[in-house]
Amino acid sequence: MRKKLVVGNWKMNGSRAQNEGLLSGLLEEDVGGRIDVAVCPPFPYLEQVGRALAGARISLGAQNVSAFDAGAYTGEVSPSMLADLGCDWVIVGHSERRSLFGETDEVVAAKLRAALAAGLKPILCVGETLAQRECGEAEVVVGAQVASVVEALGVAAAAELVVAYEPVWAIGTGRVASPDQAQAMHRFIRGRLEAAGVAAAGVRILYGGSVSAESAPTLFAQPDIDGGLVGGASLVAAAFSEICRAAALVAA
């Protein structure tokens, strides 16, 4: 059975004081144990958060990574630097990186390759826009994103990824894919991986897109949904802890 995973993506939010309060609340809740839990703060706060989580059952992750390991790449952060700071996880290919910063499938694959080489555990984000879904192209778009990664990395490396399905129309909007919609796309992604030769039964596929304490239990109960990539709710200790408890109850 695949172990549930809940990851908090703080995006560009936080301050040293806010982080301290949030982490204190999470540590009091003592989430983790039966499931894997991680938080991904902005780059400047990785060391602060890593120190606070030392010895806790919550892992540290980053929201982005460079495809280059060192050199004249002003403003970039390499995979080895993230590993040096104690990161276990890194989010790659989030829709905001794709749409706002022009990251292509080729760039995403290069970042995944670099992250794996540094011993990080990448979380590959895939998803379609509302227009693409309404045109009946959701599976075409997501399938192409998945296929490009498998082709670039190979089946063995692709099997080491976590995949996060985030319908772009549900990110930060309050709209959530229905459990049936989410399960159907997760099943499609797993099938696409299997068809490409990847050992997909062991690949964890997360749902992201306005995950809340209210929506988490029914989402996480679906057979192909292995947890969540949580945005806004991860900035509230009580809400994020409730989402983690929902995953733990399914895993029990």
C-alpha positions as protocol buffer text, in pm:
chain_id: "A"
residue {
  index: 1
  type: MET
  ca { x: 0 y: 0 z: 0 }
}
residue {
  index: 2
  type: ARG
  ca { x: 131 y: 344 z: -93 }
}
residue {
  index: 3
  type: LYS
  ca { x: 197 y: 564 z: 211 }
}
residue {
  index: 4
  type: LYS
  ca { x: -8 y: 882 z: 214 }
}
residue {
  index: 5
  type: LEU
  ca { x: 183 y: 1208 z: 169 }
}
residue {
  index: 6
  type: VAL
  ca { x: 67 y: 1561 z: 252 }
}
residue {
  index: 7
  type: VAL
  ca { x: 285 y: 1853 z: 142 }
}
residue {
  index: 8
  type: GLY
  ca { x: 232 y: 2217 z: 235 }
}
residue {
  index: 9
  type: ASN
  ca { x: 332 y: 2467 z: -34 }
}
residue {
  index: 10
  type: TRP
  ca { x: 365 y: 2803 z: 141 }
}
residue {
  index: 11
  type: LYS
  ca { x: 428 y: 2983 z: -191 }
}
residue {
  index: 12
  type: MET
  ca { x: 556 y: 3341 z: -144 }
}
residue {
  index: 13
  type: ASN
  ca { x: 421 y: 3384 z: 206 }
}
residue {
  index: 14
  type: GLY
  ca { x: 568 y: 3411 z: 553 }
}
residue {
  index: 15
  type: SER
  ca { x: 807 y: 3601 z: 775 }
}
residue {
  index: 16
  type: ARG
  ca { x: 1035 y: 3481 z: 1051 }
}
residue {
  index: 17
  type: ALA
  ca { x: 770 y: 3563 z: 1311 }
}
residue {
  index: 18
  type: GLN
  ca { x: 482 y: 3414 z: 1111 }
}
residue {
  index: 19
  type: ASN
  ca { x: 680 y: 3100 z: 1040 }
}
residue {
  index: 20
  type: GLU
  ca { x: 760 y: 3054 z: 1407 }
}
residue {
  index: 21
  type: GLY
  ca { x: 393 y: 3070 z: 1500 }
}
residue {
  index: 22
  type: LEU
  ca { x: 286 y: 2835 z: 1222 }
}
residue {
  index: 23
  type: LEU
  ca { x: 554 y: 2579 z: 1298 }
}
residue {
  index: 24
  type: SER
  ca { x: 480 y: 2593 z: 1670 }
}
residue {
  index: 25
  type: GLY
  ca { x: 118 y: 2507 z: 1595 }
}
residue {
  index: 26
  type: LEU
  ca { x: 211 y: 2222 z: 1362 }
}
residue {
  index: 27
  type: LEU
  ca { x: 455 y: 2072 z: 1611 }
}
residue {
  index: 28
  type: GLU
  ca { x: 197 y: 2090 z: 1888 }
}
residue {
  index: 29
  type: GLU
  ca { x: -42 y: 1894 z: 1666 }
}
residue {
  index: 30
  type: ASP
  ca { x: 232 y: 1630 z: 1616 }
}
residue {
  index: 31
  type: VAL
  ca { x: 126 y: 1545 z: 1261 }
}
residue {
  index: 32
  type: GLY
  ca { x: 304 y: 1263 z: 1081 }
}
residue {
  index: 33
  type: GLY
  ca { x: 367 y: 905 z: 1181 }
}
residue {
  index: 34
  type: ARG
  ca { x: 128 y: 692 z: 976 }
}
residue {
  index: 35
  type: ILE
  ca { x: 172 y: 932 z: 684 }
}
residue {
  index: 36
  type: ASP
  ca { x: 454 y: 1141 z: 538 }
}
residue {
  index: 37
  type: VAL
  ca { x: 428 y: 1517 z: 589 }
}
residue {
  index: 38
  type: ALA
  ca { x: 642 y: 1796 z: 444 }
}
residue {
  index: 39
  type: VAL
  ca { x: 635 y: 2175 z: 426 }
}
residue {
  index: 40
  type: CYS
  ca { x: 791 y: 2387 z: 151 }
}
residue {
  index: 41
  type: PRO
  ca { x: 867 y: 2743 z: 263 }
}
residue {
  index: 42
  type: PRO
  ca { x: 1023 y: 3014 z: 44 }
}
residue {
  index: 43
  type: PHE
  ca { x: 1400 y: 2987 z: -10 }
}
residue {
  index: 44
  type: PRO
  ca { x: 1500 y: 3253 z: 250 }
}
residue {
  index: 45
  type: TYR
  ca { x: 1330 y: 3060 z: 530 }
}
residue {
  index: 46
  type: LEU
  ca { x: 1455 y: 2709 z: 455 }
}
residue {
  index: 47
  type: GLU
  ca { x: 1721 y: 2718 z: 725 }
}
residue {
  index: 48
  type: GLN
  ca { x: 1486 y: 2863 z: 988 }
}
residue {
  index: 49
  type: VAL
  ca { x: 1219 y: 2603 z: 913 }
}
residue {
  index: 50
  type: GLY
  ca { x: 1473 y: 2322 z: 892 }
}
residue {
  index: 51
  type: ARG
  ca { x: 1607 y: 2405 z: 1237 }
}
residue {
  index: 52
  type: ALA
  ca { x: 1257 y: 2416 z: 1383 }
}
residue {
  index: 53
  type: LEU
  ca { x: 1171 y: 2077 z: 1232 }
}
residue {
  index: 54
  type: ALA
  ca { x: 1487 y: 1901 z: 1353 }
}
residue {
  index: 55
  type: GLY
  ca { x: 1378 y: 1575 z: 1514 }
}
residue {
  index: 56
  type: ALA
  ca { x: 1013 y: 1627 z: 1416 }
}
residue {
  index: 57
  type: ARG
  ca { x: 799 y: 1405 z: 1195 }
}
residue {
  index: 58
  type: ILE
  ca { x: 769 y: 1675 z: 931 }
}
residue {
  index: 59
  type: SER
  ca { x: 1017 y: 1693 z: 642 }
}
residue {
  index: 60
  type: LEU
  ca { x: 1155 y: 2000 z: 470 }
}
residue {
  index: 61
  type: GLY
  ca { x: 1106 y: 2077 z: 103 }
}
residue {
  index: 62
  type: ALA
  ca { x: 1162 y: 2359 z: -145 }
}
residue {
  index: 63
  type: GLN
  ca { x: 925 y: 2511 z: -398 }
}
residue {
  index: 64
  type: ASN
  ca { x: 1162 y: 2519 z: -693 }
}
residue {
  index: 65
  type: VAL
  ca { x: 1516 y: 2426 z: -798 }
}
residue {
  index: 66
  type: SER
  ca { x: 1767 y: 2507 z: -1070 }
}
residue {
  index: 67
  type: ALA
  ca { x: 1858 y: 2258 z: -1338 }
}
residue {
  index: 68
  type: PHE
  ca { x: 2224 y: 2360 z: -1285 }
}
residue {
  index: 69
  type: ASP
  ca { x: 2437 y: 2249 z: -992 }
}
residue {
  index: 70
  type: ALA
  ca { x: 2681 y: 2542 z: -980 }
}
residue {
  index: 71
  type: GLY
  ca { x: 2815 y: 2829 z: -1185 }
}
residue {
  index: 72
  type: ALA
  ca { x: 2727 y: 3173 z: -1319 }
}
residue {
  index: 73
  type: TYR
  ca { x: 2349 y: 3147 z: -1278 }
}
residue {
  index: 74
  type: THR
  ca { x: 2259 y: 3459 z: -1081 }
}
residue {
  index: 75
  type: GLY
  ca { x: 1952 y: 3416 z: -864 }
}
residue {
  index: 76
  type: GLU
  ca { x: 1932 y: 3039 z: -901 }
}
residue {
  index: 77
  type: VAL
  ca { x: 1939 y: 2780 z: -621 }
}
residue {
  index: 78
  type: SER
  ca { x: 2098 y: 2445 z: -700 }
}
residue {
  index: 79
  type: PRO
  ca { x: 1983 y: 2098 z: -595 }
}
residue {
  index: 80
  type: SER
  ca { x: 2302 y: 2043 z: -395 }
}
residue {
  index: 81
  type: MET
  ca { x: 2236 y: 2365 z: -201 }
}
residue {
  index: 82
  type: LEU
  ca { x: 1888 y: 2243 z: -111 }
}
residue {
  index: 83
  type: ALA
  ca { x: 2028 y: 1909 z: 1 }
}
residue {
  index: 84
  type: ASP
  ca { x: 2292 y: 2093 z: 204 }
}
residue {
  index: 85
  type: LEU
  ca { x: 2014 y: 2279 z: 386 }
}
residue {
  index: 86
  type: GLY
  ca { x: 1843 y: 1952 z: 476 }
}
residue {
  index: 87
  type: CYS
  ca { x: 1569 y: 1946 z: 213 }
}
residue {
  index: 88
  type: ASP
  ca { x: 1422 y: 1607 z: 133 }
}
residue {
  index: 89
  type: TRP
  ca { x: 1161 y: 1723 z: -117 }
}
residue {
  index: 90
  type: VAL
  ca { x: 1133 y: 1975 z: -399 }
}
residue {
  index: 91
  type: ILE
  ca { x: 833 y: 2085 z: -604 }
}
residue {
  index: 92
  type: VAL
  ca { x: 901 y: 2096 z: -978 }
}
residue {
  index: 93
  type: GLY
  ca { x: 684 y: 2225 z: -1262 }
}
residue {
  index: 94
  type: HIS
  ca { x: 413 y: 2392 z: -1058 }
}
residue {
  index: 95
  type: SER
  ca { x: 157 y: 2557 z: -1286 }
}
residue {
  index: 96
  type: GLU
  ca { x: 260 y: 2900 z: -1157 }
}
residue {
  index: 97
  type: ARG
  ca { x: 618 y: 2829 z: -1266 }
}
residue {
  index: 98
  type: ARG
  ca { x: 493 y: 2714 z: -1605 }
}
residue {
  index: 99
  type: SER
  ca { x: 249 y: 3000 z: -1669 }
}
residue {
  index: 100
  type: LEU
  ca { x: 421 y: 3296 z: -1498 }
}
residue {
  index: 101
  type: PHE
  ca { x: 786 y: 3208 z: -1559 }
}
residue {
  index: 102
  type: GLY
  ca { x: 767 y: 3020 z: -1885 }
}
residue {
  index: 103
  type: GLU
  ca { x: 894 y: 2681 z: -1769 }
}
residue {
  index: 104
  type: THR
  ca { x: 852 y: 2430 z: -2050 }
}
residue {
  index: 105
  type: ASP
  ca { x: 827 y: 2052 z: -2029 }
}
residue {
  index: 106
  type: GLU
  ca { x: 1197 y: 2042 z: -2126 }
}
residue {
  index: 107
  type: VAL
  ca { x: 1295 y: 2275 z: -1841 }
}
residue {
  index: 108
  type: VAL
  ca { x: 1083 y: 2075 z: -1597 }
}
residue {
  index: 109
  type: ALA
  ca { x: 1251 y: 1749 z: -1705 }
}
residue {
  index: 110
  type: ALA
  ca { x: 1598 y: 1903 z: -1665 }
}
residue {
  index: 111
  type: LYS
  ca { x: 1511 y: 2019 z: -1312 }
}
residue {
  index: 112
  type: LEU
  ca { x: 1377 y: 1676 z: -1222 }
}
residue {
  index: 113
  type: ARG
  ca { x: 1693 y: 1510 z: -1349 }
}
residue {
  index: 114
  type: ALA
  ca { x: 1914 y: 1746 z: -1148 }
}
residue {
  index: 115
  type: ALA
  ca { x: 1705 y: 1703 z: -832 }
}
residue {
  index: 116
  type: LEU
  ca { x: 1721 y: 1324 z: -849 }
}
residue {
  index: 117
  type: ALA
  ca { x: 2098 y: 1336 z: -904 }
}
residue {
  index: 118
  type: ALA
  ca { x: 2133 y: 1536 z: -582 }
}
residue {
  index: 119
  type: GLY
  ca { x: 1930 y: 1283 z: -383 }
}
residue {
  index: 120
  type: LEU
  ca { x: 1619 y: 1500 z: -354 }
}
residue {
  index: 121
  type: LYS
  ca { x: 1267 y: 1361 z: -391 }
}
residue {
  index: 122
  type: PRO
  ca { x: 1093 y: 1563 z: -662 }
}
residue {
  index: 123
  type: ILE
  ca { x: 720 y: 1631 z: -675 }
}
residue {
  index: 124
  type: LEU
  ca { x: 622 y: 1674 z: -1040 }
}
residue {
  index: 125
  type: CYS
  ca { x: 319 y: 1897 z: -1091 }
}
residue {
  index: 126
  type: VAL
  ca { x: 86 y: 1844 z: -1386 }
}
residue {
  index: 127
  type: GLY
  ca { x: -256 y: 1985 z: -1469 }
}
residue {
  index: 128
  type: GLU
  ca { x: -485 y: 2150 z: -1720 }
}
residue {
  index: 129
  type: THR
  ca { x: -648 y: 2493 z: -1742 }
}
residue {
  index: 130
  type: LEU
  ca { x: -1024 y: 2547 z: -1729 }
}
residue {
  index: 131
  type: ALA
  ca { x: -1033 y: 2619 z: -2102 }
}
residue {
  index: 132
  type: GLN
  ca { x: -851 y: 2294 z: -2176 }
}
residue {
  index: 133
  type: ARG
  ca { x: -1090 y: 2096 z: -1957 }
}
residue {
  index: 134
  type: GLU
  ca { x: -1398 y: 2257 z: -2109 }
}
residue {
  index: 135
  type: CYS
  ca { x: -1265 y: 2174 z: -2456 }
}
residue {
  index: 136
  type: GLY
  ca { x: -1225 y: 1810 z: -2357 }
}
residue {
  index: 137
  type: GLU
  ca { x: -845 y: 1831 z: -2373 }
}
residue {
  index: 138
  type: ALA
  ca { x: -763 y: 1764 z: -2006 }
}
residue {
  index: 139
  type: GLU
  ca { x: -627 y: 1414 z: -2061 }
}
residue {
  index: 140
  type: VAL
  ca { x: -437 y: 1520 z: -2374 }
}
residue {
  index: 141
  type: VAL
  ca { x: -262 y: 1801 z: -2184 }
}
residue {
  index: 142
  type: VAL
  ca { x: -184 y: 1604 z: -1869 }
}
residue {
  index: 143
  type: GLY
  ca { x: -86 y: 1295 z: -2066 }
}
residue {
  index: 144
  type: ALA
  ca { x: 162 y: 1498 z: -2270 }
}
residue {
  index: 145
  type: GLN
  ca { x: 316 y: 1647 z: -1954 }
}
residue {
  index: 146
  type: VAL
  ca { x: 362 y: 1300 z: -1807 }
}
residue {
  index: 147
  type: ALA
  ca { x: 492 y: 1147 z: -2129 }
}
residue {
  index: 148
  type: SER
  ca { x: 754 y: 1418 z: -2178 }
}
residue {
  index: 149
  type: VAL
  ca { x: 902 y: 1346 z: -1836 }
}
residue {
  index: 150
  type: VAL
  ca { x: 910 y: 968 z: -1884 }
}
residue {
  index: 151
  type: GLU
  ca { x: 1073 y: 1012 z: -2223 }
}
residue {
  index: 152
  type: ALA
  ca { x: 1336 y: 1249 z: -2084 }
}
residue {
  index: 153
  type: LEU
  ca { x: 1418 y: 1062 z: -1762 }
}
residue {
  index: 154
  type: GLY
  ca { x: 1352 y: 698 z: -1848 }
}
residue {
  index: 155
  type: VAL
  ca { x: 1118 y: 459 z: -1671 }
}
residue {
  index: 156
  type: ALA
  ca { x: 1342 y: 384 z: -1373 }
}
residue {
  index: 157
  type: ALA
  ca { x: 1388 y: 750 z: -1279 }
}
residue {
  index: 158
  type: ALA
  ca { x: 1023 y: 831 z: -1347 }
}
residue {
  index: 159
  type: ALA
  ca { x: 923 y: 564 z: -1094 }
}
residue {
  index: 160
  type: GLU
  ca { x: 1108 y: 762 z: -824 }
}
residue {
  index: 161
  type: LEU
  ca { x: 889 y: 1070 z: -868 }
}
residue {
  index: 162
  type: VAL
  ca { x: 583 y: 1181 z: -679 }
}
residue {
  index: 163
  type: VAL
  ca { x: 324 y: 1326 z: -917 }
}
residue {
  index: 164
  type: ALA
  ca { x: 88 y: 1602 z: -808 }
}
residue {
  index: 165
  type: TYR
  ca { x: -222 y: 1655 z: -1021 }
}
residue {
  index: 166
  type: GLU
  ca { x: -328 y: 2017 z: -984 }
}
residue {
  index: 167
  type: PRO
  ca { x: -610 y: 2133 z: -1210 }
}
residue {
  index: 168
  type: VAL
  ca { x: -503 y: 2491 z: -1277 }
}
residue {
  index: 169
  type: TRP
  ca { x: -864 y: 2608 z: -1250 }
}
residue {
  index: 170
  type: ALA
  ca { x: -877 y: 2493 z: -888 }
}
residue {
  index: 171
  type: ILE
  ca { x: -552 y: 2646 z: -759 }
}
residue {
  index: 172
  type: GLY
  ca { x: -628 y: 2929 z: -518 }
}
residue {
  index: 173
  type: THR
  ca { x: -982 y: 2968 z: -651 }
}
residue {
  index: 174
  type: GLY
  ca { x: -1173 y: 2779 z: -386 }
}
residue {
  index: 175
  type: ARG
  ca { x: -1298 y: 2544 z: -657 }
}
residue {
  index: 176
  type: VAL
  ca { x: -1212 y: 2179 z: -606 }
}
residue {
  index: 177
  type: ALA
  ca { x: -1239 y: 1894 z: -851 }
}
residue {
  index: 178
  type: SER
  ca { x: -1508 y: 1653 z: -738 }
}
residue {
  index: 179
  type: PRO
  ca { x: -1380 y: 1327 z: -590 }
}
residue {
  index: 180
  type: ASP
  ca { x: -1492 y: 1149 z: -908 }
}
residue {
  index: 181
  type: GLN
  ca { x: -1317 y: 1403 z: -1134 }
}
residue {
  index: 182
  type: ALA
  ca { x: -997 y: 1385 z: -930 }
}
residue {
  index: 183
  type: GLN
  ca { x: -999 y: 1006 z: -912 }
}
residue {
  index: 184
  type: ALA
  ca { x: -1057 y: 977 z: -1286 }
}
residue {
  index: 185
  type: MET
  ca { x: -753 y: 1192 z: -1364 }
}
residue {
  index: 186
  type: HIS
  ca { x: -536 y: 1016 z: -1106 }
}
residue {
  index: 187
  type: ARG
  ca { x: -633 y: 681 z: -1256 }
}
residue {
  index: 188
  type: PHE
  ca { x: -554 y: 819 z: -1602 }
}
residue {
  index: 189
  type: ILE
  ca { x: -209 y: 938 z: -1488 }
}
residue {
  index: 190
  type: ARG
  ca { x: -130 y: 602 z: -1332 }
}
residue {
  index: 191
  type: GLY
  ca { x: -246 y: 429 z: -1648 }
}
residue {
  index: 192
  type: ARG
  ca { x: -32 y: 655 z: -1865 }
}
residue {
  index: 193
  type: LEU
  ca { x: 272 y: 575 z: -1649 }
}
residue {
  index: 194
  type: GLU
  ca { x: 196 y: 202 z: -1671 }
}
residue {
  index: 195
  type: ALA
  ca { x: 160 y: 220 z: -2048 }
}
residue {
  index: 196
  type: ALA
  ca { x: 502 y: 385 z: -2068 }
}
residue {
  index: 197
  type: GLY
  ca { x: 660 y: 99 z: -1873 }
}
residue {
  index: 198
  type: VAL
  ca { x: 686 y: 275 z: -1536 }
}
residue {
  index: 199
  type: ALA
  ca { x: 620 y: 71 z: -1221 }
}
residue {
  index: 200
  type: ALA
  ca { x: 322 y: 294 z: -1153 }
}
residue {
  index: 201
  type: ALA
  ca { x: 168 y: 91 z: -872 }
}
residue {
  index: 202
  type: GLY
  ca { x: 433 y: 233 z: -640 }
}
residue {
  index: 203
  type: VAL
  ca { x: 414 y: 595 z: -760 }
}
residue {
  index: 204
  type: ARG
  ca { x: 234 y: 830 z: -524 }
}
residue {
  index: 205
  type: ILE
  ca { x: -5 y: 1070 z: -698 }
}
residue {
  index: 206
  type: LEU
  ca { x: -126 y: 1368 z: -495 }
}
residue {
  index: 207
  type: TYR
  ca { x: -419 y: 1599 z: -552 }
}
residue {
  index: 208
  type: GLY
  ca { x: -370 y: 1975 z: -533 }
}
residue {
  index: 209
  type: GLY
  ca { x: -603 y: 2266 z: -591 }
}
residue {
  index: 210
  type: SER
  ca { x: -777 y: 2437 z: -297 }
}
residue {
  index: 211
  type: VAL
  ca { x: -754 y: 2128 z: -75 }
}
residue {
  index: 212
  type: SER
  ca { x: -927 y: 2201 z: 255 }
}
residue {
  index: 213
  type: ALA
  ca { x: -1007 y: 2022 z: 579 }
}
residue {
  index: 214
  type: GLU
  ca { x: -1361 y: 1978 z: 444 }
}
residue {
  index: 215
  type: SER
  ca { x: -1268 y: 1831 z: 104 }
}
residue {
  index: 216
  type: ALA
  ca { x: -970 y: 1621 z: 215 }
}
residue {
  index: 217
  type: PRO
  ca { x: -1152 y: 1316 z: 362 }
}
residue {
  index: 218
  type: THR
  ca { x: -1349 y: 1232 z: 47 }
}
residue {
  index: 219
  type: LEU
  ca { x: -1056 y: 1310 z: -183 }
}
residue {
  index: 220
  type: PHE
  ca { x: -810 y: 1098 z: 13 }
}
residue {
  index: 221
  type: ALA
  ca { x: -1055 y: 807 z: 24 }
}
residue {
  index: 222
  type: GLN
  ca { x: -1025 y: 762 z: -354 }
}
residue {
  index: 223
  type: PRO
  ca { x: -811 y: 459 z: -451 }
}
residue {
  index: 224
  type: ASP
  ca { x: -562 y: 647 z: -669 }
}
residue {
  index: 225
  type: ILE
  ca { x: -529 y: 965 z: -461 }
}
residue {
  index: 226
  type: ASP
  ca { x: -230 y: 925 z: -230 }
}
residue {
  index: 227
  type: GLY
  ca { x: -244 y: 1256 z: -44 }
}
residue {
  index: 228
  type: GLY
  ca { x: -238 y: 1625 z: -120 }
}
residue {
  index: 229
  type: LEU
  ca { x: -26 y: 1920 z: -224 }
}
residue {
  index: 230
  type: VAL
  ca { x: -183 y: 2191 z: -12 }
}
residue {
  index: 231
  type: GLY
  ca { x: -158 y: 2564 z: -78 }
}
residue {
  index: 232
  type: GLY
  ca { x: -348 y: 2823 z: 125 }
}
residue {
  index: 233
  type: ALA
  ca { x: -463 y: 2582 z: 396 }
}
residue {
  index: 234
  type: SER
  ca { x: -101 y: 2495 z: 474 }
}
residue {
  index: 235
  type: LEU
  ca { x: -56 y: 2847 z: 614 }
}
residue {
  index: 236
  type: VAL
  ca { x: -301 y: 2773 z: 896 }
}
residue {
  index: 237
  type: ALA
  ca { x: -175 y: 2519 z: 1148 }
}
residue {
  index: 238
  type: ALA
  ca { x: -520 y: 2392 z: 1248 }
}
residue {
  index: 239
  type: ALA
  ca { x: -637 y: 2351 z: 887 }
}
residue {
  index: 240
  type: PHE
  ca { x: -320 y: 2180 z: 768 }
}
residue {
  index: 241
  type: SER
  ca { x: -319 y: 1950 z: 1070 }
}
residue {
  index: 242
  type: GLU
  ca { x: -680 y: 1853 z: 1001 }
}
residue {
  index: 243
  type: ILE
  ca { x: -590 y: 1767 z: 641 }
}
residue {
  index: 244
  type: CYS
  ca { x: -304 y: 1550 z: 769 }
}
residue {
  index: 245
  type: ARG
  ca { x: -539 y: 1377 z: 1011 }
}
residue {
  index: 246
  type: ALA
  ca { x: -779 y: 1305 z: 724 }
}
residue {
  index: 247
  type: ALA
  ca { x: -494 y: 1132 z: 537 }
}
residue {
  index: 248
  type: ALA
  ca { x: -393 y: 941 z: 849 }
}
residue {
  index: 249
  type: LEU
  ca { x: -747 y: 814 z: 904 }
}
residue {
  index: 250
  type: VAL
  ca { x: -757 y: 672 z: 550 }
}
residue {
  index: 251
  type: ALA
  ca { x: -415 y: 515 z: 607 }
}
residue {
  index: 252
  type: ALA
  ca { x: -515 y: 355 z: 937 }
}
